[in-house]
Amino acid sequence: MSDNIITGLDIGSSSVRLVVGQVGSNVDGKSIKIIGAVEASSSGINKGIVSSIEGATSSISTCLDKAERLVGVPINSAWVSINSPSIKCERSRGVVAVSKSDGEITYDDVDRVLEAARALSMPSNSQILHVIPVNFIVDNQEDIKDPVGMTGVRLEVEALVIRGITTEINNLTKAIYRTGLDIDDLVISPMAITSAVLSNKQKEIGAVVINIGATTTSLAIYEEDNLLHCAILKIGSEDITKDLAIGLRCPIEIAEKIKIEYGHALPQAFMKKDEVDISSLVDDDMQGQIKDINPISRRYVAEIVGARVEEIFEKVDRELKKVNRSGMLPAGAFLIGGGVKLPGIVEIAKEKLRLPVVIANNKTVEAVIEKVNDPQFLTALGLVLWGHSNQAVKKGMDFGVGGDAIKNFFSKVKNGIMSLKP
């Protein structure tokens, strides 16, 4: 049974989440069923970067143990998200001559031209994670999606190269391998999410997926079924909590509870006289820290929350402007992550992005486990679907994964760790 298991591991700054899928069959010949979804508190991760290997390993191990007890089978490998703000994407071109004498383009030619696109100038401490073709050119014919089988002399590709910092990738893979878990591939989180929330039609006409996490906000922009741009920003819902702690002069634990219970992004939803008693949010052990527990203004709380939410979407809009898609994606914006549970966030997103905006949900796979449909679990679910689709096309053009170079990198890290074990 374990051979049919596909696992998605989303390592966040506040929680580690793991979704387990089982590959079966149906009338179409293939299907995937979600059989488990668990989460554990995260430590050793800050803004998507490993700050303590021991802490990160412990968090991943806890989540893995929960999952194995739930599904009843060992989990040997996982598709893993990477969510570091240092990840960059840039355009690159590759050109090769078609190898066959009759000019027919083969998968080998596509592999060679994608490899040529990898050969771009970049810092010595960078590692390529993905090479995503945007379009192919056969001789002078442009905008070709799949050149295999076509005839030509010269094959070109315009690709999006996504890279991260080697030391950050190294530390993340070390933390995972120490749990005994193998890595199928590292996938940047905004790309993985689209597998769960966007239809082919939405990716064709133009859409952006925005994941508002605890300490980062990530986005992926699609148009004509191509990834145009992705980015991971150093801002998230924890910044809202910090703002509340400062504005209300209260401990950070109380600020978090206020955000969850009474947070709202629209100040105009409340009158100035609207107040709420927060004494019920103060635990007995906090009573000594807070001498006077006065009612707080709902409007003032909303002003603090709304200001930070506006900043988040202003930063997202700047990324849209980089690819000239600000206010120009007909399918709109799809919001996921724990931060999107704030009331009023959709209205602010519509105003700042000038796009249709919805809270995204799982549109791809039926799941009897309701937890999987939570916006916080959509990244891990997307990783399972990403892994399923990539396994299905292994013998074809595997555009989504990092390729042999990144897999060799994983192998070196794993072998180094195993050599240290007694």
C-alpha positions in Angstrom: 0.0 0.0 0.0 2.9 2.4 0.8 3.9 2.3 -2.9 0.6 4.0 -3.7 1.0 6.8 -1.1 1.8 10.4 -2.1 2.5 12.8 0.6 2.6 16.6 0.7 4.6 18.3 3.4 4.1 22.1 4.0 6.6 23.5 6.4 5.4 26.8 7.7 6.6 29.3 10.4 3.7 28.6 12.7 2.6 25.1 11.7 3.8 22.0 9.8 1.0 20.4 7.8 1.0 17.0 6.1 -1.6 15.6 3.7 -1.5 12.0 2.6 -3.1 10.8 -0.7 -3.6 7.2 -2.0 -3.5 6.5 -5.7 -6.3 4.2 -6.9 -8.2 3.7 -10.1 -11.6 4.7 -11.5 -13.3 4.6 -14.8 -10.8 7.0 -16.2 -7.9 4.8 -15.1 -6.5 6.9 -12.3 -7.6 8.8 -9.2 -6.3 10.0 -5.9 -8.0 9.8 -2.5 -7.0 11.8 0.5 -6.7 9.5 3.5 -5.0 11.8 6.1 -4.3 15.4 7.1 -2.5 16.4 10.2 -0.6 19.4 11.6 1.8 20.2 14.4 3.2 23.4 15.9 6.3 24.6 14.1 9.6 25.6 15.7 13.0 26.3 14.2 11.4 28.0 11.1 11.3 31.8 10.7 9.9 33.5 7.6 10.2 30.3 5.6 13.8 29.8 6.6 15.3 27.1 8.9 16.7 28.9 12.0 17.2 25.8 14.0 17.7 22.4 12.4 17.0 20.6 15.7 13.7 22.5 16.1 12.6 22.0 12.6 13.4 18.3 12.7 11.4 17.9 15.9 8.4 19.6 14.4 8.5 17.6 11.2 9.0 14.3 13.2 5.9 15.1 15.3 3.8 15.8 12.3 5.1 12.6 10.5 4.4 10.4 13.6 0.8 11.8 13.7 0.3 11.0 10.1 1.6 7.5 10.3 -0.6 6.7 13.2 -3.6 8.1 11.4 -3.1 6.3 8.0 -1.6 3.1 9.4 1.2 2.8 6.9 4.8 4.1 6.9 5.4 7.3 5.0 8.8 7.1 3.2 8.9 10.2 1.1 7.2 13.5 0.5 6.8 16.4 -1.9 8.0 19.4 0.2 7.1 23.1 0.0 9.8 25.8 0.2 8.7 29.3 1.1 11.8 31.4 1.5 11.6 35.1 0.6 15.0 34.8 -1.0 13.6 32.7 -3.8 13.9 34.6 -7.1 12.5 34.0 -10.6 13.9 35.3 -13.9 13.5 34.8 -17.6 16.0 32.8 -19.6 16.3 31.5 -23.1 17.8 28.3 -24.4 18.7 27.4 -28.1 19.7 24.0 -29.5 19.9 22.4 -32.9 17.4 19.5 -33.5 19.4 16.3 -33.3 17.6 13.9 -35.7 18.5 14.1 -39.4 14.9 14.3 -40.5 14.3 17.3 -38.2 11.7 15.6 -35.9 11.8 17.1 -32.4 12.1 14.5 -29.6 11.9 14.6 -25.8 15.7 14.5 -25.8 15.7 17.8 -27.7 13.3 19.4 -25.2 15.5 18.2 -22.3 18.6 19.7 -24.0 17.0 23.1 -24.7 15.7 23.3 -21.1 19.2 22.4 -19.9 20.5 25.3 -22.1 18.0 27.6 -20.4 19.6 26.7 -17.0 22.9 28.1 -18.1 22.4 31.6 -16.9 24.6 33.9 -14.8 23.7 33.7 -11.1 25.4 34.1 -7.7 27.6 31.2 -6.7 25.4 30.5 -3.6 22.3 29.9 -5.7 20.6 26.6 -6.6 18.0 26.2 -9.4 14.8 24.7 -8.2 12.6 24.8 -11.3 12.9 25.6 -15.0 9.4 26.3 -16.3 9.0 26.7 -20.1 6.8 29.7 -21.0 6.8 28.9 -24.7 8.9 27.1 -27.4 10.0 28.4 -30.8 10.6 26.1 -33.7 12.6 27.9 -36.3 10.5 31.1 -36.6 7.2 29.7 -35.3 6.4 31.1 -31.8 4.0 30.3 -29.0 4.3 26.5 -29.2 3.3 24.6 -26.1 4.5 21.2 -27.0 7.1 20.9 -29.8 7.6 17.1 -29.6 6.8 15.5 -33.0 7.1 18.8 -34.9 9.8 19.3 -37.6 12.4 22.0 -37.6 16.1 22.8 -37.5 16.4 25.1 -34.5 14.5 24.7 -31.1 14.3 27.6 -28.7 12.6 28.0 -25.3 11.7 31.0 -23.2 11.7 29.7 -19.6 11.2 31.0 -16.1 14.1 29.9 -13.9 13.3 29.8 -10.2 16.3 29.7 -7.8 16.9 29.7 -4.1 19.9 30.2 -1.8 21.9 27.0 -1.5 22.5 27.2 2.2 18.8 27.7 2.9 17.9 24.7 0.7 20.7 22.7 2.4 19.4 23.4 5.9 15.8 22.5 5.0 16.8 19.2 3.4 19.0 18.3 6.4 16.1 18.9 8.8 13.9 16.6 6.7 16.4 13.9 6.1 17.1 13.7 9.8 13.5 12.4 10.3 14.2 9.5 7.9 11.9 11.0 5.2 13.0 11.1 1.6 12.3 14.1 -0.6 10.6 13.6 -3.9 11.2 17.2 -4.8 11.1 20.7 -3.4 8.3 22.8 -4.8 7.9 26.5 -4.2 4.6 26.8 -2.3 2.7 29.2 -4.6 3.2 26.9 -7.5 2.0 23.9 -5.6 -1.1 25.6 -4.4 -2.4 26.2 -8.0 -2.8 22.4 -8.4 -5.5 22.4 -5.8 -7.4 25.7 -6.4 -7.1 26.7 -10.1 -8.8 25.2 -13.0 -7.2 25.0 -16.4 -9.6 27.6 -17.7 -8.6 30.0 -14.9 -4.9 29.5 -15.6 -5.6 30.1 -19.3 -7.4 33.4 -19.0 -5.3 34.8 -16.1 -5.3 34.4 -12.3 -3.2 35.0 -9.2 -3.1 32.8 -6.2 -2.2 34.6 -2.9 -1.2 32.7 0.2 -1.2 34.8 3.4 0.7 32.8 6.0 1.9 33.7 9.4 5.2 35.4 8.4 5.2 35.4 4.6 2.8 36.1 1.8 3.4 34.2 -1.5 1.8 34.6 -4.9 1.9 32.9 -8.3 0.6 34.6 -11.5 -0.8 32.5 -14.4 -1.9 33.4 -17.9 -2.3 31.3 -21.0 -1.7 28.3 -18.8 1.9 29.5 -18.1 3.5 30.6 -14.8 4.3 34.3 -15.5 5.8 35.3 -12.1 6.0 34.2 -8.5 7.2 35.9 -5.3 7.4 35.4 -1.6 7.1 38.5 0.5 8.3 39.1 4.1 4.9 40.0 5.5 2.1 37.9 7.0 -0.7 37.7 9.6 1.8 37.8 12.5 2.5 41.4 11.6 -1.2 42.1 12.3 -0.8 40.6 15.7 2.3 42.7 16.4 0.5 45.8 15.4 -2.4 45.0 17.7 0.0 44.4 20.6 1.6 47.8 20.1 -1.7 49.7 19.4 -3.6 48.2 22.3 -0.5 48.0 24.6 -1.2 44.4 25.5 0.8 41.1 25.6 1.3 39.4 22.2 -0.8 36.4 23.4 -3.8 38.6 24.1 -3.3 40.4 20.8 -3.5 37.1 18.9 -6.7 36.2 20.7 -8.2 39.6 19.9 -7.3 39.2 16.2 -8.9 35.8 16.0 -12.0 36.7 18.0 -12.7 40.3 17.1 -10.4 41.1 14.1 -11.9 42.8 11.1 -10.3 44.5 8.2 -13.1 47.2 7.6 -13.3 50.0 10.2 -16.4 51.3 8.5 -18.2 48.2 9.7 -18.3 49.6 13.2 -19.5 52.7 15.0 -17.1 54.6 17.3 -19.1 53.5 20.3 -18.9 49.8 19.5 -16.8 48.2 22.2 -16.1 44.7 23.4 -15.0 43.3 26.8 -11.8 41.3 26.4 -11.6 40.1 30.0 -12.7 36.6 28.9 -9.6 36.3 26.7 -7.2 36.8 29.6 -6.1 33.6 31.3 -5.6 33.4 35.0 -1.8 33.3 34.6 -1.9 36.6 32.7 -4.0 38.5 35.2 -0.8 39.7 36.9 0.5 41.2 33.7 -2.6 43.3 33.0 -3.8 45.5 35.8 -6.7 47.2 34.1 -8.8 45.3 31.6 -10.9 47.9 29.8 -13.3 47.4 26.9 -11.7 48.0 23.5 -13.1 49.8 20.5 -14.0 47.5 17.7 -13.4 50.3 15.2 -9.9 51.0 16.5 -9.0 47.3 16.2 -10.3 47.3 12.7 -8.3 50.4 11.8 -5.1 48.6 13.0 -5.9 45.4 11.2 -7.1 47.1 8.0 -3.9 49.2 7.7 -1.7 46.1 7.7 -4.0 44.2 5.3 -3.9 47.1 2.9 -0.1 47.0 3.0 -0.1 43.3 2.2 -2.2 43.8 -0.9 -0.3 46.9 -2.0 2.9 44.8 -2.0 1.1 42.1 -4.0 0.0 44.7 -6.5 3.6 45.8 -6.9 4.5 42.2 -8.0 1.6 42.3 -10.5 3.0 45.5 -11.9 6.3 43.9 -12.5 4.7 41.7 -15.2 2.2 44.3 -16.3 -0.8 42.4 -14.9 -2.0 44.9 -12.3 -5.8 44.9 -12.5 -5.6 42.8 -15.7 -6.3 39.1 -14.7 -9.9 38.2 -15.7 -10.1 35.1 -13.5 -9.1 37.3 -10.5 -7.3 36.6 -7.3 -7.7 33.5 -5.1 -6.8 33.8 -1.4 -5.6 31.0 0.8 -3.8 30.6 4.1 -4.7 31.3 7.7 -4.6 35.0 7.2 -7.5 35.0 4.8 -10.0 34.1 7.6 -10.1 37.8 8.7 -13.6 39.3 7.9 -13.4 42.1 5.4 -10.2 40.9 3.8 -11.9 40.1 0.4 -13.3 43.7 0.2 -9.9 45.2 0.8 -8.3 42.9 -1.7 -10.8 43.9 -4.4 -10.1 47.6 -3.8 -6.3 47.3 -3.8 -5.9 44.8 -6.6 -8.9 46.0 -8.8 -9.7 42.3 -9.5 -12.4 39.8 -8.7 -11.4 38.2 -5.4 -12.6 35.0 -3.7 -11.4 32.8 -0.8 -10.1 29.8 -2.7 -11.2 26.2 -2.0 -10.3 22.7 -3.0 -11.7 22.2 -6.6 -9.7 19.3 -7.7 -10.1 16.2 -5.5 -12.9 14.9 -3.4 -11.9 14.7 0.2 -13.9 13.0 3.0 -11.5 14.6 5.5 -13.1 18.1 5.9 -9.8 19.5 7.3 -8.3 19.3 3.8 -10.7 22.0 2.5 -9.4 24.5 5.1 -7.5 27.3 3.4 -4.5 26.5 5.7 -4.2 23.0 4.3 -4.4 23.8 0.6 -0.6 24.1 0.1 -0.1 20.5 1.4 -3.0 19.3 -0.7 -1.6 21.0 -3.7 1.8 19.2 -3.1 0.0 15.9 -3.2 -1.7 16.7 -6.5 1.5 18.1 -7.9 3.3 14.9 -7.0 0.5 12.8 -8.5 0.5 14.8 -11.8 4.3 14.6 -12.1 4.4 10.9 -11.5 1.8 10.5 -14.2 4.0 12.2 -16.8 7.4 10.9 -15.8 8.0 9.4 -19.2 7.0 12.7 -20.9 8.2 16.3 -20.4 8.6 16.8 -16.7 8.6 20.6 -16.7 7.6 21.1 -13.1 10.4 19.5 -11.1 13.9 20.8 -10.6 15.5 18.0 -12.7 18.6 15.9 -12.2 20.8 18.7 -10.8 18.5 19.4 -7.8 18.0 15.6 -7.2 21.8 15.1 -7.2 22.0 17.9 -4.7 19.4 16.2 -2.5 21.4 12.9 -2.8 24.7 14.5 -1.7 23.0 16.1 1.4 21.3 12.8 2.3 24.5 10.8 2.0 26.3 13.3 4.1 23.7 13.0 6.9 23.6 9.2 6.7 27.4 9.1 7.1 27.1 10.8 10.4 24.7 8.3 11.8 26.2 5.5 14.0 
